[in-house]
Structures are given as structure tokens and as C-alpha cells.
Amino acid sequence: METMNRPEVPFRAGVREKLDRWKSVGMAKASSVKSSLRDHPAKWAGIAAGTGIALGLTGRYLRRRAFLRDLPEIVVIEAAC
């Protein structure tokens, strides 16, 4: 079976240009974060610790909420004689 060679479509070329531009912007930002990490390690350690604490507390809250949802409801039955 013979494969067809399709000519380059302008739309695809435009998408490739955008992807290349985004890639270069992303690489530039990644390198700036690396330099910031070297310049201010305590700041990034604080951000990581705060994020970890926030995620941990959120997980505890959601787990507790799910546990409480599984408990049976209390039903009070009054009987009159």
C-alpha cells in the first residue's frame, strides 16, 4: 500500500510556529525559576512547606467529611403509652 505525501498546510505551519514560540517562552521562564531558586532558597522552601501543609489539611478535612457522611443518622423515636 502506498502512502500519500501531503503538502504542508499553512494551518499546520502556523501551529508549529505557535508551539515553538510557547516552547521558547517556557524555557525562558524555567531558567528564570532556576536562578530564583538559587538566589532565594528559603523563599522556595517556605512556599513548598506551606503548600504541603495546605494540601495535608485539605486532605484531612475531606477524609473526615467523607467519614462523617458514612455514619448513620441518629433517629429519635418517642413512644407514647
C-alpha positions, 0 to 999 in steps of 0.5 A: 500500500502506498502512502500519500505525501501531503503538502504542508498546510499553512494551518499546520505551519502556523501551529508549529510556529505557535508551539515553538514560540510557547516552547521558547517562552517556557524555557525562558521562564524555567531558567528564570525559576532556576536562578530564583531558586538559587538566589532565594532558597528559603523563599522556595522552601517556605512556599513548598512547606506551606503548600504541603501543609495546605494540601495535608489539611485539605486532605484531612478535612475531606477524609473526615467529611467523607467519614462523617457522611458514612455514619448513620443518622441518629433517629429519635423515636418517642413512644407514647403509652 
